[in-house]
Amino acid sequence: MASGNIPAHPDGLDPATMDRPVYSAVIRPHQSLSQDGFRIVMGLCCLVSLVTSIACWRAGFWPIAGFFGLDMLALYVALKVSFRRGRSFEEVAISPIEVFLARIDPRGVRREWRFNPLWTKLSRVDDEEFGLRTLTLTSRREHVVVARDASPDERAIVADGLTRALAQVKKGY
């Protein structure tokens, strides 16, 4: 071939595109409260707590003020823990040569799994009332839960994408 055209690969698979993902997603936990929402909720709760504490104090029930303070501290800690957990995420990518899953926890610790797509199976546990409960990637003897912090509807969307991508990759071989 003197024309300089590169012939197609005899197997029909282009080696240059084998590592390109067919499917990729970043899965983050749902956060219903923004930073401004946090300030508003804490401000309103503290205001209600303060007004009620003053009324109880004047009526002679002074220990109630301390309990309201403990309630506000517990609410603050719970919301901060929720925000911290919201920094975790999962990365999923399926290419013709591997299924890649990385889970990053709130402290930034990264854990990775790599599977052969031909031996990988997607298992789902559905519930009539709650929807898709669990989504698991299984390869040989290893099982990894995917989209564990996502809502059932989001988990179903991820499951559909993973199912289509695995079928597409397996069909290519």
Secondary structure as a PSIPRED ss2 file (coil, helix, strand):
# PSIPRED VFORMAT (PSIPRED V4.0)

   1 M C   1.000  0.000  0.000
   2 A C   1.000  0.000  0.000
   3 S C   1.000  0.000  0.000
   4 G C   1.000  0.000  0.000
   5 N C   1.000  0.000  0.000
   6 I C   1.000  0.000  0.000
   7 P C   1.000  0.000  0.000
   8 A C   1.000  0.000  0.000
   9 H C   1.000  0.000  0.000
  10 P C   1.000  0.000  0.000
  11 D C   1.000  0.000  0.000
  12 G C   1.000  0.000  0.000
  13 L C   1.000  0.000  0.000
  14 D C   1.000  0.000  0.000
  15 P H   0.000  1.000  0.000
  16 A H   0.000  1.000  0.000
  17 T H   0.000  1.000  0.000
  18 M C   1.000  0.000  0.000
  19 D C   1.000  0.000  0.000
  20 R C   1.000  0.000  0.000
  21 P C   1.000  0.000  0.000
  22 V C   1.000  0.000  0.000
  23 Y E   0.000  0.000  1.000
  24 S E   0.000  0.000  1.000
  25 A E   0.000  0.000  1.000
  26 V E   0.000  0.000  1.000
  27 I E   0.000  0.000  1.000
  28 R C   1.000  0.000  0.000
  29 P C   1.000  0.000  0.000
  30 H C   1.000  0.000  0.000
  31 Q C   1.000  0.000  0.000
  32 S C   1.000  0.000  0.000
  33 L C   1.000  0.000  0.000
  34 S C   1.000  0.000  0.000
  35 Q H   0.000  1.000  0.000
  36 D H   0.000  1.000  0.000
  37 G H   0.000  1.000  0.000
  38 F H   0.000  1.000  0.000
  39 R H   0.000  1.000  0.000
  40 I H   0.000  1.000  0.000
  41 V H   0.000  1.000  0.000
  42 M H   0.000  1.000  0.000
  43 G H   0.000  1.000  0.000
  44 L H   0.000  1.000  0.000
  45 C H   0.000  1.000  0.000
  46 C H   0.000  1.000  0.000
  47 L H   0.000  1.000  0.000
  48 V H   0.000  1.000  0.000
  49 S H   0.000  1.000  0.000
  50 L H   0.000  1.000  0.000
  51 V H   0.000  1.000  0.000
  52 T H   0.000  1.000  0.000
  53 S H   0.000  1.000  0.000
  54 I H   0.000  1.000  0.000
  55 A H   0.000  1.000  0.000
  56 C H   0.000  1.000  0.000
  57 W H   0.000  1.000  0.000
  58 R H   0.000  1.000  0.000
  59 A C   1.000  0.000  0.000
  60 G C   1.000  0.000  0.000
  61 F C   1.000  0.000  0.000
  62 W C   1.000  0.000  0.000
  63 P H   0.000  1.000  0.000
  64 I H   0.000  1.000  0.000
  65 A H   0.000  1.000  0.000
  66 G H   0.000  1.000  0.000
  67 F H   0.000  1.000  0.000
  68 F H   0.000  1.000  0.000
  69 G H   0.000  1.000  0.000
  70 L H   0.000  1.000  0.000
  71 D H   0.000  1.000  0.000
  72 M H   0.000  1.000  0.000
  73 L H   0.000  1.000  0.000
  74 A H   0.000  1.000  0.000
  75 L H   0.000  1.000  0.000
  76 Y H   0.000  1.000  0.000
  77 V H   0.000  1.000  0.000
  78 A H   0.000  1.000  0.000
  79 L H   0.000  1.000  0.000
  80 K H   0.000  1.000  0.000
  81 V H   0.000  1.000  0.000
  82 S H   0.000  1.000  0.000
  83 F H   0.000  1.000  0.000
  84 R H   0.000  1.000  0.000
  85 R H   0.000  1.000  0.000
  86 G C   1.000  0.000  0.000
  87 R C   1.000  0.000  0.000
  88 S C   1.000  0.000  0.000
  89 F E   0.000  0.000  1.000
  90 E E   0.000  0.000  1.000
  91 E E   0.000  0.000  1.000
  92 V E   0.000  0.000  1.000
  93 A E   0.000  0.000  1.000
  94 I E   0.000  0.000  1.000
  95 S C   1.000  0.000  0.000
  96 P C   1.000  0.000  0.000
  97 I C   1.000  0.000  0.000
  98 E C   1.000  0.000  0.000
  99 V E   0.000  0.000  1.000
 100 F E   0.000  0.000  1.000
 101 L E   0.000  0.000  1.000
 102 A E   0.000  0.000  1.000
 103 R E   0.000  0.000  1.000
 104 I E   0.000  0.000  1.000
 105 D C   1.000  0.000  0.000
 106 P C   1.000  0.000  0.000
 107 R C   1.000  0.000  0.000
 108 G C   1.000  0.000  0.000
 109 V C   1.000  0.000  0.000
 110 R E   0.000  0.000  1.000
 111 R E   0.000  0.000  1.000
 112 E E   0.000  0.000  1.000
 113 W E   0.000  0.000  1.000
 114 R E   0.000  0.000  1.000
 115 F E   0.000  0.000  1.000
 116 N C   1.000  0.000  0.000
 117 P H   0.000  1.000  0.000
 118 L H   0.000  1.000  0.000
 119 W H   0.000  1.000  0.000
 120 T E   0.000  0.000  1.000
 121 K E   0.000  0.000  1.000
 122 L E   0.000  0.000  1.000
 123 S E   0.000  0.000  1.000
 124 R E   0.000  0.000  1.000
 125 V E   0.000  0.000  1.000
 126 D E   0.000  0.000  1.000
 127 D E   0.000  0.000  1.000
 128 E C   1.000  0.000  0.000
 129 E C   1.000  0.000  0.000
 130 F C   1.000  0.000  0.000
 131 G E   0.000  0.000  1.000
 132 L E   0.000  0.000  1.000
 133 R E   0.000  0.000  1.000
 134 T E   0.000  0.000  1.000
 135 L E   0.000  0.000  1.000
 136 T E   0.000  0.000  1.000
 137 L E   0.000  0.000  1.000
 138 T E   0.000  0.000  1.000
 139 S E   0.000  0.000  1.000
 140 R C   1.000  0.000  0.000
 141 R C   1.000  0.000  0.000
 142 E E   0.000  0.000  1.000
 143 H E   0.000  0.000  1.000
 144 V E   0.000  0.000  1.000
 145 V E   0.000  0.000  1.000
 146 V C   1.000  0.000  0.000
 147 A C   1.000  0.000  0.000
 148 R C   1.000  0.000  0.000
 149 D C   1.000  0.000  0.000
 150 A C   1.000  0.000  0.000
 151 S C   1.000  0.000  0.000
 152 P H   0.000  1.000  0.000
 153 D H   0.000  1.000  0.000
 154 E H   0.000  1.000  0.000
 155 R H   0.000  1.000  0.000
 156 A H   0.000  1.000  0.000
 157 I H   0.000  1.000  0.000
 158 V H   0.000  1.000  0.000
 159 A H   0.000  1.000  0.000
 160 D H   0.000  1.000  0.000
 161 G H   0.000  1.000  0.000
 162 L H   0.000  1.000  0.000
 163 T H   0.000  1.000  0.000
 164 R H   0.000  1.000  0.000
 165 A H   0.000  1.000  0.000
 166 L H   0.000  1.000  0.000
 167 A H   0.000  1.000  0.000
 168 Q H   0.000  1.000  0.000
 169 V H   0.000  1.000  0.000
 170 K H   0.000  1.000  0.000
 171 K H   0.000  1.000  0.000
 172 G C   1.000  0.000  0.000
 173 Y C   1.000  0.000  0.000
